């Protein structure tokens, strides 16, 4: 039952039923509704500002994931850029130098970009951020793998180059005595008349005539294998092992400088010319062995001679004269 409100009327001196005009009721209802709407608006604005909707939470979570992936990819990119820079510097400063090629410029390395921004955006638009990140990760992994393979290849090449440099420094390539005028070769490699027995015998090296005390040089890098007086007619002699199958033999010296076990470099003095042992005059008997086989030293003076000088020396060495030992 609806409650009836009363008020005391001063005119009638009685309690009269309270009758509220309809417009007041409407105004009161409007005021209440307005207050509710204002309060709801305040609550909604506060909620939107400080509280996240499920969709916003999902989007923020996705954004955090993408940010993390981006940071990792950025770190990988910087690492790969540093590695690539090192490879490019090695290519320019080592390998291209070896082959006497001009270093590549940055513009040549970067190439020309033919895909404009609109075309790129059109190609990427069908993909989601997650798909783009996944594709980028895959490409970065492939790039890293290829760079690691290239680094391994360069390391192998560098090892080969080091070995090649060591081999080139070790292989005999100069004359054992100073012979700029090409007047010191007295006897060559092959069958020669023995100075003592006066019969034809195999001469296993070259004889360089020189005054007693003339320096004798190591013809390549190596280790002195033997330095002593020989009872087989070589007198004071030195064997040097150069590696790569090569050995050199220097004989009839008046004095030895380098003892057995000493490492020597091409051009180091290892002794001085003499006439010790089975010798008919001051000279240096010089031999080269490769894998235990005696070979003609005349073909190992490429660091000393011009082509025309080499031809002249070959003619001198081929003369069928008498050897000095």
Secondary structure by P-SEA (a helix, b strand, c coil): cbbbbbbbbccccccccccccaaaaaaaaaaaaaaaaaaaaaaaaaaaaccccaaaaaaaaaaaaaaaaaaaaaaaaaaaaaaaaaaaaaaaccccccccccccccccccccccccaaaaaaaaccccaaaaaaaaaaaaaaaaaaaaaaaaaaaaaaaaaaaaaaaaaccccccccccccccccccccccccccccccbbbbcbbbbbbccccbbbcccccccccccccccccccbbbbbbccbbbbbbccccccccccccccccccccbbbbbcccccccccbbbbbcccccccccccccccccaaaaaaaaaaaaccccccc
